[in-house]
Amino acid sequence: MRGPILALLAAATVVALAMVAATAASPPPPADVARGERLFSNGMCGGCHGAAGVYPVGPSMVGPPLIGPKWKYGGDAQSIFNSIHDGRPLWMKAKGGMDLSDDQIRDIVAYIKYRERTATPEERAIALERTPAGPPAGVVHSAVQDFRVETVAKTYLPYAFDFLPDGRILISETGGTLRIVDHGKLLTDPVAGAPMGDTTGMDGWMSRANMSVAVHPNFKNNGWVYLLTARHAAKPAPTGAPDIATIWRGRLVGNRWLDNRKILEFPMEGPDSHRMKFDKQGYLYVGTVGAHGGYTGVDSDKAPAQTLSSAEGKILRIRDDGSVPPDNPFVSTPGAYPYIWSLGHREPSGLTFDGNGEVWNVEDGEHGGDELNHVRKGHNYGWPAITWGHPYLEVSVVSRTDRMGMEPAVAVWTPSPAVSDVEWYGGSAFPAWRGSFFVGTMKQRDVYRVTVDGDRETLREVVLHNVDRIRDIATGPDGLIYILTDGGDLLRLVPADKKE
């Protein structure tokens, strides 16, 4: 790991020297700009938008560059002021009032506009690279398959989608609504009566009321749809988890949710990346967050992800009525949470099933170390005892990458592109892609294709680059690959020779 660390330090040094040189060659900035720079750099803004509003040195880096070239909510001074003061969903929390005074916000705006005027050509090139390009036009070439990208529909701050047998598509929006895309048209009204979460009281920087949606594989006969929502807990769990996830089941009739029933609740550390998927047998699998950080190999056994009594940091297996499958691996273990299928996960944000019906997942690592795992019954996947990532701590900690009784990842990404979801492809539209895993990423905004031989990675290629933050991927009934972005685009990949 010395090479990447030295490279990062070298890059940071180059950035610092470039900024010093630029400052030395320019007159001192006005007082309001200097005050704004101090506020910007103390973690108020730089943690998400990067050093000086552009350099990608922070671990989060979910925010766009602040020197342009594009401004989603307007780049004039008043629009930037409004964005800081009022916030912008999902990640930009309102800073007006208790966090910042109006005068402080104006100072930050002055600094941002100053940086926009004085940015170097190199900085503008970095900003352009960090700005999502959107879906590509024309034919895209990959190693074995040429394809085009089509936009199916546009929604607002989505998290997940699933297909109904009649061709409609359900999309969960993080604000709490469930939407329907009817043959390419997003219906104006959300699904009436669908359960909604509540972000009130949540203190995380990224809070979602609704997350995953899953359609029962026997929907034609039972009409069941499942939603995972979040709310703040009145009292934290013994592990300290401050929020609660709830899985609901209801019947979808037209554009109405009926016969609502709560089938399971469990504590969660943060409402940001829980995923549900059904297998062909009708069992519901759920990936749960398992303590983002703060643990090292020294105290890893204390982490919720390593504790059988906790639902956190696990992949759960549930019957469709919410009961415990009798063949789950820890049903007979005293004190164990009976829904556990596997443990030792950090943030298993993506789930899929291969051609044999076996479970695979991707999970977001801590400061590196994103993973693709072949998830087997009762196995331990190591977090935080083993990881290719590094803890978000003030002091350096050497990470272990193997330990007896813990499963190594099939594929690892270091540095982390922030993986989000995974789909094993077995459709007919792309024969050359059959048996491949498609992995979406958030920070890097790419889609990877990964092939394996058993549990050994054999190929990794980027099939889509810098589109947008990828949130969900699935194969449609038509055999095409559908992709949902944080920006709200529902896209699909079609063969290049397919007639429009």
C-alpha positions in Angstrom: 0.0 0.0 0.0 3.1 2.3 0.2 2.8 3.2 -3.5 -0.7 4.6 -3.4 0.0 6.5 -0.2 3.1 8.1 -1.5 1.3 8.9 -4.8 -1.5 10.6 -2.8 1.0 12.6 -0.7 2.9 13.6 -3.9 -0.3 14.7 -5.5 -1.3 16.7 -2.4 2.1 18.3 -2.4 1.8 19.3 -6.1 -1.6 20.8 -5.4 -0.3 22.7 -2.4 2.7 24.1 -4.3 0.5 25.1 -7.2 -1.8 26.9 -4.9 1.1 28.7 -3.1 2.6 29.7 -6.5 -0.7 31.0 -7.7 -1.2 33.0 -4.5 2.4 34.4 -4.7 1.8 35.6 -8.3 -1.5 37.3 -7.5 -2.3 40.3 -5.3 -3.9 39.5 -1.9 -7.6 38.7 -2.2 -10.2 41.1 -0.8 -11.1 40.7 2.9 -14.5 39.1 2.2 -12.8 36.5 0.0 -10.1 35.8 2.6 -12.8 35.3 5.2 -14.8 33.1 2.8 -11.7 30.9 2.1 -11.2 30.2 5.8 -14.9 29.2 6.2 -14.7 27.1 3.0 -11.5 25.3 4.0 -12.4 24.5 7.6 -14.6 21.6 6.5 -17.7 23.6 6.0 -17.5 23.1 2.2 -14.2 21.6 1.2 -14.9 18.1 2.5 -17.5 17.5 -0.2 -16.4 19.9 -2.9 -12.6 19.5 -2.6 -9.7 21.7 -1.7 -10.2 25.2 -3.3 -13.5 23.9 -4.7 -11.9 21.5 -7.2 -9.1 19.3 -6.0 -10.4 15.8 -5.2 -8.5 15.1 -2.0 -11.4 14.5 0.4 -12.9 11.1 1.2 -16.5 12.1 0.4 -16.2 14.2 -2.7 -19.9 14.0 -3.6 -20.2 17.6 -4.4 -19.5 19.1 -7.8 -16.6 21.5 -8.5 -17.4 25.1 -7.6 -15.5 26.8 -10.4 -18.0 25.7 -13.1 -18.3 24.9 -15.9 -21.8 23.8 -15.0 -24.1 25.0 -12.3 -27.1 22.8 -11.6 -28.9 25.5 -9.5 -27.4 28.6 -11.1 -23.9 30.0 -10.8 -24.7 33.7 -10.1 -24.0 35.0 -6.6 -27.7 35.0 -5.5 -28.3 31.4 -6.7 -25.1 30.2 -4.9 -26.2 32.1 -1.7 -29.6 30.3 -1.9 -28.0 26.9 -2.3 -25.9 27.4 0.8 -28.6 29.0 2.8 -31.5 26.8 2.0 -29.7 23.5 1.0 -30.2 21.3 -2.0 -31.4 17.7 -1.7 -30.1 15.1 -1.2 -26.6 16.0 0.2 -26.5 19.7 0.6 -28.0 20.5 4.0 -29.2 24.0 4.7 -26.5 26.1 6.3 -28.4 29.3 7.0 -29.3 30.2 10.5 -27.4 28.2 13.2 -24.5 27.0 11.0 -23.7 30.2 9.1 -24.9 33.8 9.3 -26.0 35.6 6.1 -22.7 37.6 6.2 -20.7 34.4 6.4 -22.5 32.9 3.5 -21.9 36.0 1.4 -18.2 35.7 2.3 -18.2 32.1 1.0 -20.0 33.1 -2.1 -17.4 35.9 -2.7 -14.6 33.2 -2.4 -16.4 30.9 -4.8 -16.8 33.6 -7.4 -13.1 34.6 -6.8 -12.0 31.1 -7.5 -14.2 30.9 -10.6 -12.4 34.0 -12.0 -8.9 33.0 -11.0 -8.9 29.2 -11.7 -6.0 28.0 -13.8 -6.4 26.0 -17.0 -5.3 22.9 -15.1 -7.9 23.5 -12.5 -10.6 23.9 -15.2 -9.5 20.6 -16.8 -9.9 18.9 -13.4 -13.3 20.5 -12.8 -14.5 19.4 -16.3 -13.4 15.8 -15.5 -15.3 15.9 -12.2 -18.5 17.2 -13.9 -20.8 14.3 -14.9 -21.0 14.1 -18.7 -24.4 12.4 -18.8 -25.3 9.5 -21.1 -23.1 9.3 -24.2 -24.6 9.9 -27.6 -24.0 7.5 -30.5 -22.4 4.1 -30.3 -20.3 3.1 -27.4 -17.6 0.5 -27.9 -16.6 -2.1 -25.2 -14.4 -5.1 -25.4 -17.0 -7.5 -26.9 -20.2 -5.5 -27.4 -21.1 -2.2 -29.0 -24.2 -0.5 -27.6 -26.2 2.7 -27.3 -27.6 4.4 -24.3 -31.3 5.5 -24.3 -33.1 7.6 -21.7 -36.3 5.9 -20.6 -37.6 8.4 -18.1 -36.6 11.2 -15.6 -37.4 11.2 -11.9 -36.3 13.0 -8.8 -33.7 11.8 -6.4 -34.3 8.1 -6.9 -32.8 5.2 -5.1 -34.0 1.9 -6.6 -36.3 0.4 -9.2 -37.9 -2.9 -10.1 -40.1 -4.2 -12.9 -43.8 -5.2 -12.9 -44.9 -8.0 -15.2 -47.0 -5.7 -17.4 -43.9 -3.6 -18.4 -44.3 -0.8 -15.9 -41.4 0.2 -13.7 -41.5 1.1 -10.0 -39.0 3.7 -8.8 -38.5 4.7 -5.1 -37.6 8.3 -4.5 -35.5 9.1 -1.4 -37.9 11.9 -0.3 -40.5 9.2 0.5 -42.5 8.7 -2.7 -43.0 5.7 -4.9 -43.4 6.4 -8.6 -44.5 4.4 -11.7 -43.0 4.6 -15.2 -45.7 3.4 -17.6 -44.0 2.4 -20.9 -41.6 5.3 -20.9 -43.8 7.9 -19.2 -43.4 8.9 -15.6 -46.9 9.1 -14.1 -47.5 12.6 -12.6 -49.0 11.3 -9.3 -47.0 9.0 -7.0 -48.4 5.8 -5.8 -51.2 6.7 -3.3 -51.0 5.2 0.1 -47.4 3.9 -0.2 -45.5 4.0 3.1 -43.0 6.8 3.6 -40.0 7.1 5.9 -39.1 10.3 7.9 -35.7 12.0 8.0 -36.8 14.2 11.0 -34.1 14.0 13.7 -31.5 12.3 11.5 -28.2 14.0 11.9 -26.3 12.3 9.1 -25.2 14.4 6.1 -27.0 12.1 3.7 -30.5 11.0 4.9 -33.0 9.0 2.9 -36.6 8.4 3.9 -37.1 5.7 1.3 -34.6 3.3 -0.2 -35.1 -0.1 -1.8 -38.2 -1.4 -3.6 -38.7 -5.0 -4.6 -41.5 -6.7 -6.6 -42.4 -10.2 -5.5 -41.5 -12.8 -8.1 -45.1 -14.1 -7.9 -46.6 -10.6 -8.3 -49.0 -11.8 -11.1 -50.8 -13.9 -8.5 -50.3 -12.0 -5.2 -49.7 -8.3 -6.2 -47.1 -7.8 -3.5 -44.5 -5.0 -3.5 -42.0 -4.4 -0.8 -40.5 -1.1 0.4 -37.7 -0.3 2.8 -38.0 3.0 4.6 -36.1 4.8 7.4 -36.8 6.9 10.4 -35.0 8.2 13.5 -35.1 6.0 16.5 -36.6 7.4 19.8 -33.8 5.5 21.6 -30.6 4.3 19.9 -29.9 0.5 19.7 -27.4 -1.0 22.1 -24.8 -0.8 19.3 -25.4 3.0 19.1 -27.3 2.8 15.8 -29.6 5.9 15.8 -32.1 5.0 13.1 -34.5 2.2 12.2 -35.2 0.5 8.9 -38.7 -0.8 8.2 -39.7 -3.3 5.5 -43.3 -2.9 4.4 -45.4 -5.2 2.2 -48.5 -4.0 0.2 -50.5 -4.8 -2.8 -50.2 -2.6 -5.8 -53.6 -2.1 -7.6 -53.4 0.5 -10.4 -51.7 3.5 -8.8 -52.7 2.7 -5.2 -51.0 0.8 -2.4 -53.3 -1.4 -0.4 -53.2 -3.9 2.4 -50.1 -2.3 4.0 -48.3 -4.4 6.5 -45.0 -4.0 8.4 -43.1 -7.3 8.1 -39.7 -6.4 9.8 -37.8 -3.7 11.6 -34.1 -3.5 12.5 -31.6 -0.8 13.7 -29.4 0.9 11.2 -26.4 3.2 11.6 -27.3 5.4 8.7 -30.1 5.6 6.2 -28.0 5.7 3.0 -27.4 2.4 1.3 -29.7 -0.6 2.2 -30.7 -2.9 -0.7 -33.4 -5.6 -1.1 -33.6 -8.3 -3.8 -35.7 -11.4 -4.2 -34.3 -14.7 -5.4 -36.4 -17.0 -7.6 -37.6 -19.0 -4.6 -39.3 -15.9 -3.1 -36.8 -15.3 -0.3 -36.0 -11.6 0.3 -32.4 -10.7 0.9 -31.4 -7.4 2.5 -28.0 -5.8 2.8 -27.6 -3.6 6.0 -24.9 -1.0 6.9 -22.4 -2.2 9.5 -20.7 0.8 11.2 -19.0 3.0 8.6 -15.9 3.7 10.6 -14.0 4.1 13.8 -13.0 0.5 14.2 -9.6 -1.0 13.5 -8.3 -4.5 13.5 -7.5 -4.2 17.2 -11.1 -3.8 18.3 -12.8 -5.3 15.3 -14.5 -8.1 17.2 -16.6 -5.3 19.0 -18.0 -4.0 15.7 -21.7 -4.6 15.1 -20.8 -6.3 11.8 -19.0 -9.0 13.7 -21.7 -9.4 16.3 -24.3 -12.1 15.7 -26.8 -10.4 18.0 -27.0 -7.4 15.7 -28.7 -6.9 12.3 -26.1 -4.4 11.3 -23.4 -5.2 8.8 -25.2 -8.3 7.6 -27.0 -9.7 4.7 -30.4 -10.9 5.9 -32.6 -13.6 4.5 -36.4 -13.3 5.1 -39.5 -15.2 4.1 -42.0 -13.1 2.1 -44.3 -12.8 5.1 -41.5 -11.5 7.4 -40.9 -14.8 9.2 -37.5 -16.5 9.7 -36.5 -19.2 7.2 -35.9 -22.3 9.2 -32.7 -23.1 7.3 -31.0 -19.8 8.0 -27.5 -20.5 9.3 -27.8 -19.0 12.9 -31.4 -20.0 13.7 -30.2 -22.3 16.5 -27.3 -20.1 17.8 -28.3 -18.7 21.2 -28.5 -14.9 21.1 -28.1 -14.6 17.3 -30.3 -12.5 15.1 -32.1 -15.3 13.2 -32.4 -13.5 9.9 -28.6 -13.4 9.3 -27.4 -15.1 6.1 -23.8 -13.7 6.2 -21.9 -11.2 8.3 -18.9 -8.9 8.3 -20.2 -6.4 5.7 -19.5 -2.7 5.8 -21.9 -1.2 3.4 -23.4 -3.9 1.1 -25.2 -1.5 -1.2 -25.6 -3.9 -4.1 -27.1 -7.5 -4.3 -27.5 -9.8 -7.2 -27.9 -13.5 -8.0 -25.8 -15.5 -10.5 -27.0 -18.2 -12.9 -26.9 -20.8 -10.1 -29.1 -18.6 -7.9 -26.2 -17.8 -5.5 -25.8 -14.4 -3.9 -23.2 -11.8 -4.8 -22.8 -8.3 -3.4 -20.7 -5.2 -3.8 -19.9 -3.0 -0.8 -18.4 0.4 -0.3 -15.1 0.3 1.6 -13.7 2.8 4.1 -11.2 5.1 2.3 -10.6 2.5 -0.4 -11.2 -1.2 -0.5 -14.5 -1.5 -2.4 -15.4 -5.2 -2.9 -17.2 -7.7 -5.0 -18.1 -10.8 -2.9 -19.5 -14.2 -3.5 -21.8 -14.4 -0.5 -22.3 -17.9 1.0 -24.5 -19.1 3.8 -23.1 -18.3 7.3 -19.7 -17.0 6.0 -17.9 -14.0 7.5 -16.7 -11.3 5.1 -14.4 -9.7 7.5 -15.3 -6.1 8.0 -13.7 -4.4 9.9 -11.1 -7.0 10.8 -9.9 -7.4 7.2 -10.2 -4.7 4.5 -8.2 -3.2 1.7 -9.3 0.2 2.9 -8.1 2.5 5.7 -10.0 3.9 8.7 -11.0 7.5 8.7 -8.8 8.3 11.7 -6.3 11.1 12.6 -3.5 8.5 12.9 -2.3 6.0 10.3 -3.5 2.4 10.8 -2.2 -0.6 8.9 -5.1 -2.6 7.6 -5.1 -6.4 7.5 -6.3 -8.1 4.3 -6.7 -11.7 5.5 -7.6 -13.6 8.6 -8.4 -17.2 9.3 -12.2 -17.9 9.0 -12.9 -14.7 7.0 -13.6 -14.6 3.3 -11.5 -12.5 0.9 -13.2 -10.5 -1.8 -13.4 -11.8 -5.3 -12.5 -8.3 -6.7 -11.2 -5.2 -4.9 -11.1 -1.5 -6.0 -8.3 0.6 -4.5 -8.6 3.5 -4.5 -12.4 3.4 -4.1 -14.7 4.4 -6.9 -17.6 4.1 -4.4 -19.5 1.1 -5.7 -23.3 1.2 -5.5 -25.0 -1.8 -7.1 -24.2 -4.9 -9.0 -26.1 -7.0 -11.6 -25.3 -10.4 -12.9 -26.3 -10.5 -16.5 -28.0 -13.6 -18.0 -30.2 -11.9 -20.6 -30.5 -12.6 -24.3 -30.0 -9.1 -25.7 -26.2 -9.1 -25.2 -25.0 -12.7 -25.7 -21.3 -11.7 -25.4 -22.0 -10.2 -22.0 -23.8 -13.3 -20.5 -22.2 -14.3 -17.2 -20.7 -10.8 -16.5 -21.2 -8.6 -13.5 -22.1 -5.0 -14.0 -21.0 -2.7 -11.2 -22.1 0.9 -10.8 -20.0 3.5 -9.0 -20.9 6.9 -7.4 -17.7 8.9 -6.9 -16.2 7.7 -10.2 -19.6 7.7 -12.0 -18.6 4.7 -14.1 -20.1 1.3 -14.9 -17.7 -1.7 -14.8 -18.1 -5.1 -16.4 -16.4 -7.8 -14.4 -16.0 -11.5 -15.3 -15.0 -14.3 -13.0 -13.8 -17.9 -13.2 -15.2 -19.4 -10.0 -14.1 -16.9 -7.4 -11.2 -15.4 -9.4 -11.6 -12.2 -11.3 -10.6 -12.6 -14.9 -11.5 -9.3 -16.6 -12.5 -5.7 -15.6 -13.4 -3.0 -18.0 -15.2 0.4 -17.9 -18.2 0.2 -20.2 -19.6 3.6 -19.3 -17.5 6.5 -18.0 -18.4 9.7 -16.1 -22.1 9.4 -16.8 -23.5 10.3 -13.3 -23.6 8.8 -9.9 -24.9 5.3 -10.6 -27.5 4.2 -8.0 -29.2 1.0 -9.3 -28.7 -1.6 -12.1 -31.0 -4.4 -13.2 -31.9 -6.5 -16.2 -35.3 -5.8 -17.7 -37.8 -8.4 -18.9 -36.7 -7.4 -22.4 -33.1 -8.6 -21.7 -31.8 -5.0 -21.8 -29.7 -3.5 -19.0 -31.3 -0.6 -17.1 -29.4 1.9 -15.0 -30.7 4.5 -12.5 -28.6 7.6 -11.6 -28.7 9.9 -8.7 -29.5 12.7 -11.2 -32.8 11.0 -11.9 -32.2 9.4 -15.3 -33.5 5.9 -15.9 -31.3 4.7 -18.7 -31.1 1.5 -20.7 -28.3 -0.1 -22.8 -29.4 -1.5 -26.2 -27.4 -3.3 -28.8 -25.8 -0.9 -31.3 -27.5 -2.7 -34.2 -31.0 -2.7 -32.6 -33.3 -0.5 -34.6 -34.7 2.5 -32.8 
